[in-house]
Amino acid sequence: MKTKVSGMCVCVCSNSDHQQADWSSIHEKVCPLLVSIHAPAPFGTLESDQEHHHRETLKKQRLQLILSKNRFQDVLPAALLFLRWGMRVYRSCAVELVPAYLLLVQANIGLGSLSQAHEYLHTVLHQLQRTLGRLHAAAGKYASALTHFANDVMKCLVLGSTVMSGGYFIMADVFLKQNKPDIAHLFYTEVANSWHAHLCKLMDGISWNVKIHPGAQCPDEAQCVEADQMLRCILEFEEQCVKPRLDQSAMLAHSLAMLWLLCNNYIKVNNKD
């Protein structure tokens, strides 16, 4: 059986022994807790927050204990569940997901799935570098911010062009703050071209009823919002240039229309606002 999380596939054996291990390490402890995710959140109190933090700590400690006993096959499905529900509670790039990714790295190393461990580790490192870059940019340390963003882009090489384009977009913003609009324009162009190619591929797959490659899923709601903001910003920048490139503006408008269609936002498709 293959389990897919955020475009990554992990093979999980499903014979009777592993199913029993799966039950003992996951469902017996976790399933009753999942109900609370769909329940309305109570009014926050310091005591309830502390209890929530304590429960999260206990779950992480339990997984670490299983890891220390080299029961990697038990940890893998539990860590995947931890990651999947963490994405629903927080967001796909939230710092709260880092412990889940690190557990997946350790479990896959223990199982000999080094390429999968490498991919999960790249996800963590890319988020770390991007966050450090944002921190330095906010502090006005633009040179060090660009260094972190460049490292972020390098880590994104295995994660896909749209993930990498997010790093380019932030770098363009830093160059604008350094009063280097020509360099920023180059990075914006790279982002626009990358998203247009990606969205065209998705639309072609839908038009021809072709199964979309696992690494090229339709964007989720959070990704749609992020891409919408980036493409709108680039389009506005393009239209304000001394010599606007009409072909680039047309491509950006086309990208936005495809994005909104893929995100089922038909109102925006018909009325660009």
C-alpha positions in Angstrom: 0.0 0.0 0.0 1.3 3.5 -0.8 0.6 6.4 1.4 0.9 9.9 -0.1 1.4 13.0 1.9 2.0 16.4 0.2 3.2 14.9 -3.1 5.4 12.2 -1.5 4.7 8.5 -1.5 5.8 6.1 1.2 5.4 2.3 0.9 3.8 0.8 3.9 3.5 -3.0 4.2 -0.1 -4.2 4.8 0.2 -7.9 5.7 -1.5 -9.2 8.9 1.5 -8.7 11.2 2.0 -5.1 10.1 -1.8 -4.4 10.3 -1.7 -5.6 13.9 1.4 -3.4 14.6 -0.5 -0.5 12.9 -3.4 -1.0 15.2 -1.4 -1.2 18.4 0.8 1.8 17.5 -1.8 4.1 16.0 -5.5 3.5 16.1 -5.8 2.3 19.7 -4.3 5.7 20.9 -5.0 8.1 18.1 -8.4 7.5 16.6 -10.4 8.6 19.7 -8.4 11.9 19.6 -9.2 12.7 16.0 -12.8 13.5 16.8 -11.7 16.7 18.6 -10.2 18.1 15.4 -13.6 18.3 13.7 -15.3 19.6 16.9 -15.7 23.3 17.5 -12.8 24.8 19.4 -13.7 25.7 23.0 -12.9 29.2 24.3 -9.2 29.2 24.9 -7.9 29.1 28.5 -4.4 28.8 29.8 -5.2 25.5 31.4 -6.7 23.9 28.3 -3.7 25.2 26.3 -1.3 23.6 28.8 -3.2 20.3 28.6 -3.1 20.3 24.8 0.7 20.9 24.9 1.1 18.1 27.4 -0.8 15.7 25.3 1.2 16.6 22.2 4.4 16.2 24.2 3.3 12.7 25.3 2.5 11.6 21.8 5.9 12.8 20.6 7.6 11.0 23.5 5.8 7.8 22.7 6.9 7.9 19.1 10.5 8.6 20.2 10.3 5.7 22.5 9.2 3.4 19.7 12.1 4.8 17.6 14.6 4.0 20.3 13.5 0.4 20.2 14.1 0.3 16.4 10.5 -0.4 15.7 10.6 1.7 12.6 7.7 0.0 10.9 5.5 1.0 13.8 6.7 4.6 13.7 6.2 5.2 10.0 2.3 5.0 9.8 2.0 6.9 13.1 4.3 9.7 11.9 2.4 9.9 8.6 -0.9 10.2 10.5 0.8 12.9 12.7 1.8 14.8 9.6 -1.5 14.4 7.8 -3.6 15.7 10.6 -1.1 18.3 11.5 -1.5 19.7 8.0 -5.3 19.9 8.6 -4.9 21.6 12.0 -2.2 24.0 11.0 -1.0 24.5 7.4 1.3 22.7 5.0 4.4 24.7 5.9 3.8 25.3 9.6 6.7 25.0 12.0 4.5 22.6 14.1 5.0 20.0 11.4 8.8 19.8 11.8 8.7 17.1 14.5 6.6 14.9 12.3 9.0 15.3 9.3 12.0 14.5 11.6 10.3 11.4 12.8 9.6 10.4 9.2 13.3 11.0 8.4 14.4 8.7 11.2 11.9 6.0 10.4 12.8 5.9 6.7 16.5 5.8 7.5 15.8 2.9 9.8 13.9 1.1 7.1 16.6 1.8 4.5 14.4 4.1 2.5 17.2 6.7 2.2 15.8 8.6 -0.8 12.5 9.1 1.0 14.3 10.2 4.1 16.3 12.6 2.0 13.1 14.1 0.5 11.5 14.7 3.9 14.8 16.2 5.3 14.9 18.6 2.3 11.4 19.8 3.2 12.5 20.6 6.7 15.7 22.4 5.7 13.9 24.4 3.0 11.4 25.6 5.6 14.2 26.5 8.0 16.2 28.5 5.4 13.1 30.3 4.2 12.1 31.3 7.7 15.6 32.5 8.6 15.6 34.5 5.4 12.3 36.2 6.3 13.7 36.9 9.8 16.8 38.6 8.4 14.8 40.5 5.8 12.5 41.8 8.5 15.5 43.0 10.4 16.9 44.8 7.4 19.8 42.4 7.0 19.2 41.9 3.2 22.6 40.3 2.3 22.2 37.5 4.9 18.5 37.2 4.0 19.4 36.6 0.3 22.0 34.0 1.4 19.3 32.1 3.3 16.8 32.4 0.4 19.5 31.1 -2.0 20.0 28.1 0.3 16.3 27.6 0.4 16.1 27.5 -3.4 18.8 24.9 -3.5 16.9 22.7 -1.1 13.8 23.1 -3.2 15.4 21.5 -6.3 13.9 18.1 -5.3 10.6 19.6 -4.1 9.3 21.0 -7.4 9.3 24.2 -9.4 6.4 25.9 -7.7 8.0 25.4 -4.2 11.2 26.9 -5.6 9.4 29.8 -7.2 8.2 30.9 -3.7 11.8 31.4 -2.8 12.4 33.4 -6.0 9.4 35.6 -5.2 10.7 36.5 -1.8 14.1 37.2 -3.2 12.6 39.6 -5.7 11.0 41.5 -2.8 14.4 41.8 -1.1 15.9 43.2 -4.3 13.1 45.7 -4.5 13.9 46.9 -0.9 17.5 47.2 -2.1 16.3 49.5 -4.9 17.3 46.9 -7.6 14.1 46.6 -9.7 15.9 45.1 -12.7 17.1 42.1 -10.7 13.7 41.8 -9.1 12.1 41.8 -12.5 14.2 38.8 -13.5 13.1 36.8 -10.5 9.5 37.8 -11.0 9.7 36.6 -14.6 11.1 33.2 -13.4 8.2 32.8 -11.0 5.6 33.8 -13.6 7.1 31.3 -16.2 7.3 28.5 -13.6 3.7 28.9 -12.5 2.4 29.2 -16.1 4.1 26.0 -17.2 2.9 24.2 -14.1 -0.7 25.3 -14.5 -0.8 24.5 -18.2 0.4 21.0 -17.5 -2.4 20.6 -14.9 -5.0 21.9 -17.3 -3.8 19.7 -20.1 -4.0 16.6 -17.8 -7.6 17.5 -17.0 -8.6 18.3 -20.6 -7.3 15.0 -21.9 -8.4 13.1 -18.8 -4.8 12.1 -18.1 -3.9 11.0 -14.6 -1.9 13.8 -13.0 1.6 12.9 -11.8 1.8 12.6 -8.0 4.3 15.5 -7.9 1.9 17.8 -9.8 -1.4 17.7 -7.9 -3.9 20.4 -8.2 -3.2 23.1 -5.6 -5.0 23.0 -2.3 -6.8 26.0 -0.8 -3.7 27.4 1.0 -1.6 27.0 -2.2 -4.2 28.7 -4.3 -4.2 31.7 -2.0 -0.4 31.9 -2.0 -0.2 31.6 -5.7 -3.0 34.1 -6.3 -1.1 36.7 -4.1 2.2 36.1 -5.9 0.8 36.3 -9.4 -1.4 39.3 -8.7 1.7 41.1 -7.2 3.8 40.3 -10.3 1.0 41.4 -12.6 0.7 44.7 -10.8 4.5 45.2 -10.9 4.5 44.4 -14.6 1.7 46.9 -15.4 3.6 49.6 -13.5 6.8 49.2 -15.3 8.1 52.0 -17.6 7.8 49.7 -20.5 5.2 47.1 -19.7 5.5 43.7 -21.4 2.0 43.0 -22.8 2.9 39.4 -23.5 4.0 38.9 -19.9 0.8 40.5 -18.6 -1.3 38.3 -20.8 0.5 35.2 -19.6 0.0 36.2 -15.9 -3.7 36.8 -16.5 -3.9 33.4 -18.2 -2.2 31.8 -15.2 -4.6 33.5 -12.8 -7.6 32.3 -14.8 -6.3 28.7 -14.8 -5.5 28.9 -11.1 -9.0 30.1 -10.2 -10.5 27.4 -12.4 -8.5 24.7 -10.8 -9.5 26.1 -7.4 -13.1 26.1 -8.5 -13.4 29.9 -8.1 -15.5 30.5 -11.2 -16.5 34.0 -10.1 -13.0 35.2 -10.4 -12.5 33.4 -13.8 -15.3 35.5 -15.3 -14.6 38.7 -13.5 -10.9 39.5 -12.9 -10.8 41.9 -9.9 
